Amino acid sequence: MNNRLLRPLTHKPYVSRNPVTGLPVASCLEEFYPLAAGSVRLLHRTTANHISSIVENGLIYNSSALKVKSAHPDLRYNNARCIVHDVTEDEFWQVLAEDKFKCGATANADILVVLDMPAEEFYQYHLNPQKAYQKSAGAVMGGVISNRYLTGVVKMPNRGKNSPQYSAEDLADIRKIVASRPPLSIEQEKNWRCRLQKYNFQNQEKAEPFKMPCHEREI
């Protein structure tokens, strides 16, 4: 294994600790922690000039948010589903071995931003059953994955001649190192349930048919 390729990111912007939780943020594969039970790992491919915004504000992931040019004027994605997608622990390591994902702005991406969040929050609030981000409660009510869930900012491996190169054996060895650690204990975002209830209540009101007031009904 060529250890020269495994050093953390040294260029700015760079973050070693989560700005909300103070927990470590991986800057190379060896620094990751296992995915906690009941959590899902979210991947976002980007370039270095966008890292500081994600660290400070969280990850904007839905189509309506991308229309706000002051936020991210140069982002171009085919659809919202291309901005962030969810993987299991096994799928995460498969992506590191060979990342076949290409869509819009990801063509020139060389940085992988990783967020670990409770699966319940992601699938109930940020993603509806039809996987249409723009129609989910989280997208309609903000469309931002909280920066408290940021767990990694790494150079994408095996992406090209200038990216860190890992063989299948390298990745297997690193995964054993990662698996030997206890998962990070990330305190969950507290307000998503209230926002989801508000969203459901508002949509229920819209869906209810108009009822004539009692005093105006025919007798």
Secondary structure, 3 states (H helix, E strand, C coil): CCHHHHCCCCCCCCCCECCCCCCECECCHHHCCCCCCCEEEEEEEECHHHHHHHHHHCEECCHHHHCCCCCCCCCCCCCHHHCCEEECHHHHHHHHHCCCCCCHHHHHCCEEEEEEEEHHHHHHHHCCCCCCHHHCHHHHCCCEECHHHEEEEEECCCCCCCCCCCCHHHHHHHHHHHHCCCCCCCCCCCCHHHHHHHHHHHHHHHHCCCCCCHHHCCC
